Amino acid sequence: MLKPKNLIWLKTSFLLWILLLSCSDLNSDKVQKTTLSGNAQGTTYNIIICGNHSITKKEIDSILNKIDFVLSNYNSESTISCINKNKNDTSFIDESGYFLDCFKESIEINLNTNGAFDPSIHPLVKSWGLFKVANESVLSKNKVDSIMNFVGFKNGHHYLIKNNNDSISFQKIDKRFEFDFNAIAQGYSVDVIADFFNSKNIKNYFIELGGEIKVKGLNQDNIPWNIGIDKPQKNNKNERIIHKILSVTDKSIATSGNYRKFYIRNGKKYSHTISPFTGQPVQHNLLSATVISNNCSTADAYATAFMVMGLEKTKKFLSNKENINLDVYLIYENKDGELVEYISKGMRKYLNK
């Protein structure tokens, strides 16, 4: 992991294991495969390109650094940090479009989920200590309630925004209000890299950043990409176990889960997923949510929202939002402690049998 000053988003999502068995180099007649990997945003990225191309690791790192300078809460000079620190008005030119893209989609998903996805919970995340490894806190109800007074993403509640062609201005109604695109920015970063690849006419690729994934075309064996979903348990050797395999092309995949991101204080388990409704770590039996969508930012944000909602509210949301283009795979624990799955109708076509 990178040093704290270089970290960006501490996520509740866990990595989906990448199954590359079908993309081996045993057959010399197969399509050329290039692998690029590195560190970014407090995690790692892995990219596979099948076919001829001229993409370099330097170009990938440059894109991710530019996104950091706009959306990183750890970079004190980033756009989002400047907005969060400013007590009154902040104006800036969003030449990249990164901030406004995340802002607009966050507003849409916030409304669609009735507030379950809320990028204004940064003060809660800081107070619970989730940005500081092994330094998590336990907050009193009074402390949480006081912070909740300046949490809320609904436009016009805690801030005013004006988009004047090439410039954006924010006016805070409450100076303590802070943005945090933690739950959408890594997925969005994957989309930005994919857009770059598309501009270079690359037809077959796999992009993974911190567990958020986007694939296009076919792998080296000319078949869809195989993506593994972790089982929310480890074997006797403390090793991860593949629970399901998805066969996917031309889609994005994101998973959020609570069974690894938690801490224990005084015998009580605290999830790293904070509810924007209560200000408390969520307490329910949903262990992980995997979402497939066209855009990785969308999959990333909804996976987090579903972990806030829990099992029953997520199922109800999906039944009432059939027009939303999401395919969902949920793993939860029943009353006997057994793992049970919920698979949306559209998700079944991706399951590798």
Order of alpha helices (4+ residues) and beta strands (2+ residues): beta-beta-alpha-alpha-beta-alpha-alpha-alpha-beta-beta-alpha-beta-beta-beta-beta-beta-beta-beta-beta-alpha-alpha-beta-beta
